[in-house]
Amino acid sequence: MDQMRERLLNRIRPASIAAEDAGWQQRKSSQTRQKLFEAAIDCLVEIGYSGLSIPAICTRSGVSRGALHHHFAEKIQLVAALTEYLFYKRMGRFITDYFDIMDKDSDFVTTATQLHWESLQDREYTAYFEIAIAARTDKALAEFFFPIAKRFDQIWLNEMVQHFPQWKSNLAKLQLVSDFAMSAHMGLLLNRDAFSEERMEQVQALIIRTVDAVYQEVRGTGEDGA
């Protein structure tokens, strides 16, 4: 599983992140870019996209404006690279969590669904969500955000089919249950301050039952595995 994880992460590694065997200068530049990305994530989490500015990123990261512009001539270039970085980080978490529960957890659907919900509450997803919302009305953001989102979605589908053959003949159901869980969890995320804890738990339970119904239907096709 570790080799599988590394292979996939190497496939989707953004150009802004140096490989482990890269030269010293490449790794140094990569470290600077990651400092900028992490500072930008903090800005997005705490202030939102409207508060994401070059001065704020420089202040939080400790990187000078000149050094920032050495890597990214304009803010939009930084945000484009940040978006790829966020997808990369989220894919890394997904791969780690998914294969871990495949090995250790008998209640796969419940655990996987709960982990997906938890992943939507981390800082990387919050930053991603802020960019996604802004991209709805910002044409410059939309030009790169949605193609990147579609590309990573396709990568995820391809990997699921490759490593879990039972989904190969059920690709439409895989896409459907994935879209359902994402949409339902995003709705909960937006309403969690308005809903009571009991309502949140009831919706969570309904999501798990729905996902499990599709999962059991796919398993009933006669394939072995998850």
Summary of the structure (lengths in Angstrom):
residues: 226
radius of gyration: 19.2
end to end distance: 14.6
largest distance: 60.1
contacts: 636
relative contact order: 0.10
helix: 81%
strand: 0%
